[in-house]
């Protein structure tokens, strides 16, 4: 899964407006701010939520002036920490997490720049994001958790493994095994190639006649052109079905409309994070901070190995989404690109020293919504097989 796959898989549309390109898609992903009721802290070993919402919501300071939203869905035993994909908050797990909390103690973290977490102007690189996750774990006195990340959160999982070795008992990648999580140098990827080329051009400005700089720029440019052509094959000709007025009349109508993209029903709480809801319950404009999402993407790192025990669940071949082009030639080009890219990523993950890989055909990118029961089954099988040495400490 490269940047284009990640972007097109997380399309959100409002008011009949369609993105013109990959980055425009993420400009459509915003997050509504709504009032949270301050709930009393539940007792230890709290039962899982039964209504699809967190039992406890609070904010944890990760550095001066920066607070992250922390959700606790209850449960007992080993801690599972859920990290959302780009454009989403931890509330996207509000229907999935309570079911998982039947077996474990499940919490979630909304990364900086998203939802109700603080929105600083910087700090969106993988190292800092990993530090944020660990800071929350430390503040809540949680040791040896299993981190579960969707989509771009795979970058945070790999960063925790690299920069905080031993801090997590294991990692679970929910269709989060893209090049941002484990880089394949033979195939490359559009976003890191773009970042590398940007640095090359900066170096050229300073050393125009440096043979080494010129050579590196030429090599990186060739890779960038290859990846850019692949991006074009994947997104060119897409004609998304616009939401009709009836799709925006209520949250439930919008949830039904978005099921085609998610493969399941997005929780109402997440809709309220992503969009402004008027007094009549109509779904309105998306709001939030597009720069944060773009900053996460543009600051991707090239991770070459993952030493922490891991489970990687891949959606492959992926289910078609409503906005995908119906042009047979372009669909074929997309499938060829997907096959080359994803099979390479799957092979890369299988080479990691403590890895288990599960391939789930015809699932959407949001596999925890489209194939909920299968995902929970795979998670339980993997986590229960970790052994007893990864004991956990109850959150305060």
C-alpha positions as CSV (number, residue, x, y, z in Angstrom):
1,X,0.0,0.0,0.0
2,X,1.6,3.3,-1.1
3,X,0.6,6.8,-0.5
4,X,-2.0,6.9,-3.3
5,X,-3.6,3.7,-2.0
6,X,-3.7,5.1,1.5
7,X,-5.2,8.4,0.3
8,X,-7.8,7.0,-2.0
9,X,-8.9,4.4,0.6
10,X,-9.8,7.1,3.1
11,X,-11.9,9.4,0.9
12,X,-14.5,11.5,2.6
13,X,-17.0,13.6,0.6
14,X,-19.3,16.4,1.7
15,X,-21.6,18.8,0.0
16,X,-21.1,17.2,-3.4
17,X,-17.5,18.2,-3.7
18,X,-14.9,15.8,-5.1
19,X,-11.1,15.9,-4.6
20,X,-9.1,16.7,-7.7
21,X,-6.0,14.8,-6.6
22,X,-4.4,12.8,-3.8
23,X,-3.6,15.6,-1.5
24,X,-7.1,17.2,-2.0
25,X,-8.6,14.0,-0.6
26,X,-6.9,14.7,2.7
27,X,-8.0,18.3,2.7
28,X,-11.5,16.9,2.9
29,X,-10.7,15.0,6.0
30,X,-11.5,17.2,9.0
31,X,-12.7,16.8,12.5
32,X,-15.6,18.4,14.3
33,X,-15.1,19.6,17.8
34,X,-18.0,18.8,20.1
35,X,-18.5,19.0,23.9
36,X,-17.4,15.9,25.9
37,X,-19.2,15.1,29.1
38,X,-16.8,14.5,32.0
39,X,-17.5,11.0,33.2
40,X,-16.4,9.7,36.5
41,X,-13.5,7.3,36.4
42,X,-14.8,3.7,36.2
43,X,-13.7,1.1,38.8
44,X,-10.8,-1.2,38.1
45,X,-11.6,-4.1,35.9
46,X,-14.5,-2.2,34.4
47,X,-16.9,-4.1,32.1
48,X,-16.7,-3.3,28.4
49,X,-18.9,-0.5,27.1
50,X,-22.2,-1.8,25.8
51,X,-23.3,1.3,23.8
52,X,-20.3,1.7,21.5
53,X,-18.7,4.5,23.4
54,X,-15.7,4.7,25.7
55,X,-16.2,4.3,29.4
56,X,-13.7,7.0,30.2
57,X,-12.3,9.9,28.2
58,X,-9.5,12.2,29.4
59,X,-6.6,14.1,28.2
60,X,-2.9,13.3,28.8
61,X,-0.1,15.8,28.6
62,X,2.8,14.5,26.5
63,X,4.9,17.6,26.4
64,X,4.3,21.2,27.6
65,X,1.2,22.6,26.1
66,X,0.4,19.3,24.2
67,X,-2.4,17.0,25.3
68,X,-3.8,13.9,23.7
69,X,-7.2,12.4,24.0
70,X,-7.2,9.1,25.8
71,X,-10.2,6.7,25.5
72,X,-10.8,3.6,27.7
73,X,-13.4,1.1,26.6
74,X,-12.8,-1.1,29.7
75,X,-12.1,-4.8,29.8
76,X,-9.5,-6.8,31.8
77,X,-6.1,-8.3,31.4
78,X,-3.6,-7.4,28.8
79,X,-3.7,-3.8,27.4
80,X,-4.4,-3.3,23.7
81,X,-3.7,0.3,22.5
82,X,-5.6,1.3,19.4
83,X,-4.2,4.0,17.0
84,X,-6.3,5.3,14.2
85,X,-5.4,5.9,10.6
86,X,-4.9,9.3,9.0
87,X,-8.0,11.6,9.1
88,X,-9.5,9.6,11.9
89,X,-9.6,9.8,15.7
90,X,-9.7,7.1,18.2
91,X,-13.5,7.3,18.1
92,X,-13.4,5.4,14.8
93,X,-12.9,2.3,17.0
94,X,-16.1,3.0,19.1
95,X,-17.9,0.1,17.7
96,X,-15.0,-2.3,17.3
97,X,-13.2,-1.7,20.7
98,X,-16.1,-2.8,23.0
99,X,-16.1,-6.2,21.3
100,X,-12.4,-6.5,21.6
101,X,-12.7,-5.4,25.3
102,X,-14.5,-8.7,25.9
103,X,-11.1,-10.3,25.9
104,X,-8.6,-7.5,26.8
105,X,-8.4,-4.1,28.4
106,X,-8.7,-1.8,25.4
107,X,-7.7,1.9,25.2
108,X,-7.2,4.3,22.3
109,X,-5.2,7.4,21.7
110,X,-6.0,10.3,19.3
111,X,-2.7,11.6,17.8
112,X,-1.7,15.2,17.9
113,X,-3.4,17.4,15.3
114,X,-6.5,15.3,15.2
115,X,-9.9,15.5,16.8
116,X,-9.8,17.0,20.3
117,X,-6.1,16.4,20.8
118,X,-3.8,19.5,20.7
119,X,-2.9,20.9,17.3
120,X,0.6,22.2,17.4
121,X,2.4,23.4,14.3
122,X,5.0,20.8,14.4
123,X,5.9,17.4,15.8
124,X,4.3,15.2,13.2
125,X,7.4,13.1,12.3
126,X,7.3,9.4,13.3
127,X,9.9,9.7,16.1
128,X,7.8,12.4,17.9
129,X,4.6,10.5,17.3
130,X,6.1,7.4,18.8
131,X,7.3,9.5,21.8
132,X,3.7,10.7,22.2
133,X,2.4,7.2,22.4
134,X,5.0,6.2,25.0
135,X,4.3,9.4,27.0
136,X,0.7,8.4,27.3
137,X,1.6,4.9,28.3
138,X,4.0,6.2,30.9
139,X,1.4,8.7,32.3
140,X,-1.2,6.0,32.6
141,X,1.3,3.5,34.1
142,X,0.8,0.9,31.3
143,X,3.6,-1.5,30.7
144,X,4.1,-4.1,27.9
145,X,1.0,-3.3,25.9
146,X,0.1,-4.6,22.4
147,X,-0.1,-1.7,20.0
148,X,-2.8,-2.0,17.3
149,X,-2.6,0.5,14.4
150,X,-4.7,1.1,11.3
151,X,-3.3,2.5,8.1
152,X,-0.8,5.3,8.6
153,X,-0.5,4.3,12.3
154,X,1.7,1.5,11.1
155,X,4.4,4.2,11.0
156,X,3.9,4.9,14.7
157,X,4.1,1.1,15.5
158,X,7.4,0.8,13.6
159,X,8.7,4.0,15.2
160,X,7.9,2.7,18.7
161,X,9.8,-0.5,17.9
162,X,12.8,1.5,16.7
163,X,13.0,4.3,19.1
164,X,11.6,2.6,22.2
165,X,12.7,-1.0,21.9
166,X,11.0,-3.3,24.4
167,X,8.3,-0.8,25.3
168,X,5.6,-2.7,23.5
169,X,5.1,-6.4,23.9
170,X,3.9,-6.7,20.3
171,X,2.5,-4.8,17.3
172,X,-0.6,-5.4,15.2
173,X,-0.8,-3.8,11.8
174,X,-4.4,-3.5,10.5
175,X,-3.8,-2.9,6.8
176,X,-1.1,-0.7,8.1
177,X,1.9,-2.5,6.4
178,X,2.6,0.1,3.8
179,X,6.0,1.5,2.9
180,X,5.7,4.0,5.7
181,X,5.8,1.0,8.1
182,X,8.5,-1.0,6.3
183,X,10.3,0.5,3.4
184,X,11.0,-1.6,0.3
185,X,14.0,0.1,-1.4
186,X,13.5,-1.9,-4.7
187,X,10.0,-0.6,-5.2
188,X,10.1,2.8,-3.4
189,X,7.1,4.9,-2.7
190,X,5.8,8.2,-3.8
191,X,5.7,10.1,-0.5
192,X,9.2,9.3,0.8
193,X,10.6,9.6,-2.7
194,X,9.1,13.1,-2.8
195,X,10.6,14.0,0.5
196,X,14.0,12.7,-0.6
197,X,13.8,14.6,-3.9
198,X,12.9,17.8,-2.0
199,X,16.0,17.4,0.1
200,X,18.1,16.7,-3.0
201,X,16.9,19.9,-4.7
202,X,17.7,21.8,-1.5
203,X,21.2,20.3,-1.6
204,X,21.6,21.2,-5.3
205,X,20.8,24.8,-4.5
206,X,23.8,24.8,-2.2
207,X,26.1,22.7,-4.2
208,X,25.1,22.9,-7.9
209,X,28.3,21.3,-9.2
210,X,28.8,18.6,-6.7
211,X,29.0,15.3,-8.6
212,X,27.7,13.2,-5.6
213,X,24.7,15.5,-5.2
214,X,23.9,15.5,-8.9
215,X,24.2,11.7,-9.1
216,X,21.9,11.1,-6.0
217,X,19.4,13.6,-7.3
218,X,19.3,11.8,-10.7
219,X,18.8,8.4,-9.0
220,X,16.1,9.7,-6.7
221,X,14.3,11.5,-9.5
222,X,14.1,8.3,-11.6
223,X,12.5,6.5,-8.6
224,X,10.1,9.4,-8.0
225,X,9.0,9.4,-11.7
226,X,8.3,5.7,-11.4
227,X,6.3,6.1,-8.3
228,X,4.5,9.1,-9.6
229,X,3.4,7.1,-12.7
230,X,2.0,4.5,-10.4
231,X,0.0,7.0,-8.4
232,X,-1.5,8.4,-11.7
233,X,-2.6,4.9,-12.7
234,X,-4.3,4.4,-9.4
235,X,-6.3,7.7,-9.1
236,X,-6.8,8.8,-12.7
237,X,-10.3,8.6,-13.9
238,X,-12.0,8.1,-10.6
239,X,-15.5,9.5,-10.5
240,X,-16.8,9.3,-6.9
241,X,-20.5,9.2,-6.4
242,X,-21.4,12.4,-4.7
243,X,-23.5,12.4,-1.6
244,X,-27.0,13.4,-2.4
245,X,-29.0,15.8,-0.2
246,X,-30.7,12.8,1.4
247,X,-27.4,11.3,2.4
248,X,-26.7,14.4,4.5
249,X,-30.1,14.7,6.2
250,X,-29.0,12.8,9.2
251,X,-26.1,11.0,10.7
252,X,-27.6,7.6,10.1
253,X,-28.2,8.4,6.4
254,X,-24.6,9.5,6.1
255,X,-23.4,6.4,7.8
256,X,-25.2,4.3,5.2
257,X,-23.7,6.4,2.4
258,X,-20.2,6.0,3.9
259,X,-20.6,2.2,4.3
260,X,-19.5,1.9,0.7
261,X,-16.1,3.4,1.5
262,X,-15.6,1.9,5.0
263,X,-17.1,-1.5,4.4
264,X,-19.0,-1.1,7.7
265,X,-20.8,1.5,9.7
266,X,-18.6,4.3,10.9
267,X,-19.5,5.1,14.5
268,X,-21.7,8.1,15.1
269,X,-19.2,9.5,17.6
270,X,-16.6,9.5,14.8
271,X,-18.9,11.2,12.4
272,X,-19.3,14.0,15.0
273,X,-15.5,14.2,15.2
274,X,-15.2,14.6,11.4
275,X,-18.1,16.8,10.5
276,X,-20.2,19.7,11.8
277,X,-23.7,18.6,12.8
278,X,-26.3,21.3,12.8
279,X,-29.2,21.6,15.3
280,X,-31.4,19.5,13.0
281,X,-29.0,16.7,12.9
282,X,-27.9,17.3,9.4
283,X,-24.3,16.5,8.4
284,X,-22.5,19.7,7.3
285,X,-19.0,20.8,6.5
286,X,-15.9,18.9,7.6
287,X,-13.7,20.8,10.0
288,X,-10.2,20.3,11.4
289,X,-6.6,20.8,10.5
290,X,-5.6,19.4,7.1
291,X,-2.0,20.5,7.5
292,X,-1.6,18.0,10.4
293,X,-2.6,15.1,8.2
294,X,-0.4,16.2,5.4
295,X,2.5,16.8,7.8
296,X,2.3,13.2,9.0
297,X,2.4,11.9,5.4
298,X,5.2,14.2,4.3
299,X,7.4,13.4,7.2
300,X,7.3,9.6,6.7
301,X,10.5,7.7,7.6
302,X,12.1,4.7,5.8
303,X,12.0,1.9,8.4
304,X,14.2,-1.1,7.3
305,X,13.3,-3.6,10.0
306,X,10.9,-4.3,12.8
307,X,12.4,-6.3,15.7
308,X,9.2,-6.4,17.9
309,X,6.9,-9.4,17.6
310,X,4.2,-8.5,15.1
311,X,1.0,-9.5,13.4
312,X,0.4,-7.9,10.0
313,X,-3.1,-8.2,8.5
314,X,-3.3,-7.2,4.9
315,X,-6.4,-6.5,2.8
316,X,-5.4,-8.1,-0.5
317,X,-6.7,-8.2,-3.1
318,X,-8.7,-5.3,-1.8
319,X,-12.4,-4.8,-2.3
320,X,-13.3,-2.1,-4.8
321,X,-14.5,1.2,-3.4
322,X,-17.3,3.4,-4.9
323,X,-14.9,6.1,-6.1
324,X,-12.7,3.7,-8.1
325,X,-12.8,4.2,-11.8
326,X,-14.9,1.8,-13.9
327,X,-12.6,2.1,-16.9
328,X,-11.5,-1.5,-17.4
329,X,-8.0,-0.5,-18.6
330,X,-7.5,1.7,-15.5
331,X,-8.9,-0.9,-13.2
332,X,-6.5,-3.4,-14.6
333,X,-3.6,-0.9,-14.2
334,X,-4.6,-0.4,-10.6
335,X,-4.7,-4.1,-9.9
336,X,-1.3,-4.7,-11.5
337,X,0.2,-1.9,-9.3
338,X,-1.6,-3.3,-6.2
339,X,-0.3,-6.8,-6.9
340,X,3.3,-5.6,-7.4
341,X,3.2,-3.3,-4.4
342,X,1.3,-5.3,-1.8
343,X,2.9,-8.7,-2.6
344,X,6.3,-7.0,-2.1
345,X,5.2,-5.5,1.2
346,X,3.8,-8.9,2.4
347,X,7.1,-10.5,1.5
348,X,9.0,-7.8,3.4
349,X,6.9,-8.4,6.5
350,X,7.3,-12.1,6.4
351,X,11.0,-11.7,6.5
352,X,10.9,-9.9,9.8
353,X,12.3,-12.0,12.7
354,X,9.1,-12.3,14.8
355,X,6.3,-11.8,12.3
356,X,3.0,-13.4,11.6
357,X,1.2,-12.3,8.4
358,X,-2.4,-12.9,7.5
359,X,-3.8,-11.9,4.1
360,X,-7.5,-11.1,4.0
361,X,-9.0,-11.0,0.5
362,X,-11.8,-8.7,-0.6
363,X,-11.8,-6.6,2.5
364,X,-11.8,-2.8,2.5
365,X,-9.0,-0.7,3.9
366,X,-11.0,-0.4,7.1
367,X,-10.7,-4.1,7.8
368,X,-11.8,-3.8,11.4
369,X,-15.2,-2.5,10.2
370,X,-15.6,-4.6,7.0
371,X,-14.4,-7.9,8.5
372,X,-14.7,-7.3,12.2
373,X,-15.2,-10.9,13.5
374,X,-12.2,-12.2,11.4
375,X,-10.0,-9.4,12.6
376,X,-10.9,-10.0,16.3
377,X,-10.2,-13.7,15.8
378,X,-6.8,-13.1,14.4
379,X,-5.9,-10.6,17.1
380,X,-7.0,-13.0,19.9
381,X,-5.1,-15.9,18.4
382,X,-1.9,-13.8,18.1
383,X,-2.1,-12.0,21.5
384,X,-3.0,-15.1,23.4
385,X,0.1,-16.8,21.9
386,X,2.5,-14.2,23.2
387,X,2.9,-15.9,26.6
388,X,2.7,-14.7,30.1
389,X,5.9,-12.7,30.3
390,X,4.3,-9.7,28.8
391,X,2.3,-8.9,32.0
392,X,0.5,-5.6,32.1
393,X,-0.1,-3.0,34.8
394,X,-3.6,-1.5,35.3
395,X,-4.0,2.1,34.2
396,X,-4.4,4.5,37.1
